[in-house]
């Protein structure tokens, strides 16, 4: 749970975001950890109601040791 600010650029295909996230029950810790998330991705104009997207996401989780996660997401947006 957290706050992430996202922005679509002037070309209407680049999506960027950054924010802070709480990670509940992550790893072996009983504490709720805090982290920073950022993403950048391709998201075409979806005025047609159905469009693909591709995103790269980076999570930095602060525990006794800092953990860095990288992920790529591909999917479809539905606009109705």
C-alpha positions in Angstrom: 0.0 0.0 0.0 1.4 3.4 -0.8 1.3 6.5 -3.0 2.6 6.4 -6.6 2.5 9.4 -9.0 2.2 8.5 -12.6 2.4 10.7 -15.7 1.8 10.0 -19.4 4.0 12.2 -21.6 3.1 14.6 -24.4 3.6 11.9 -27.1 0.9 9.8 -25.4 2.9 6.6 -25.3 5.5 6.9 -22.5 4.2 6.2 -18.9 6.4 7.1 -15.9 5.8 6.8 -12.2 7.5 7.0 -8.8 6.3 6.6 -5.3 6.6 5.0 -1.9 5.2 1.6 -1.0 4.6 -0.4 2.1 5.4 -4.1 1.8 3.3 -6.2 4.2 4.7 -9.6 5.1 7.7 -9.4 2.8 10.5 -11.9 3.4 11.3 -13.2 6.8 10.5 -9.9 8.6 7.4 -9.5 10.8 7.7 -5.7 10.2 5.9 -3.8 7.5 8.8 -2.6 5.3 9.0 0.6 3.4 10.3 1.0 -0.1 10.5 3.2 -3.2 9.0 2.1 -6.5 9.6 3.5 -10.0 8.4 2.5 -13.4 8.7 3.5 -17.0 6.8 2.0 -19.9 5.2 2.0 -23.2 1.5 2.6 -23.3 -0.1 3.6 -26.6 -3.2 5.7 -26.9 -6.0 3.5 -25.8 -9.0 5.5 -27.0 -9.9 2.4 -29.1 -10.8 0.6 -25.8 -8.2 -2.2 -26.0 -4.4 -1.8 -26.2 -1.2 -3.5 -25.1 1.3 -2.1 -22.6 4.9 -2.9 -21.5 6.5 -1.6 -18.3 9.8 -1.9 -16.5 9.5 -1.6 -12.7 12.2 -1.1 -10.1 11.5 -1.7 -6.3 13.9 -0.8 -3.6 12.9 -2.3 -0.2 14.5 -1.0 3.0 15.2 -3.7 5.6 18.3 -4.6 7.5 19.8 -5.1 4.0 18.5 -3.1 1.0 16.7 -5.3 -1.6 16.4 -4.3 -5.2 13.8 -5.9 -7.4 13.5 -5.5 -11.2 10.5 -6.7 -13.2 9.0 -6.4 -16.6 5.2 -6.4 -17.1 3.3 -7.0 -20.3 -0.5 -6.9 -20.5 -3.6 -5.3 -22.1 -5.5 -2.2 -21.1 -9.3 -2.2 -21.3 -11.0 1.1 -21.5 -14.8 1.1 -21.2 
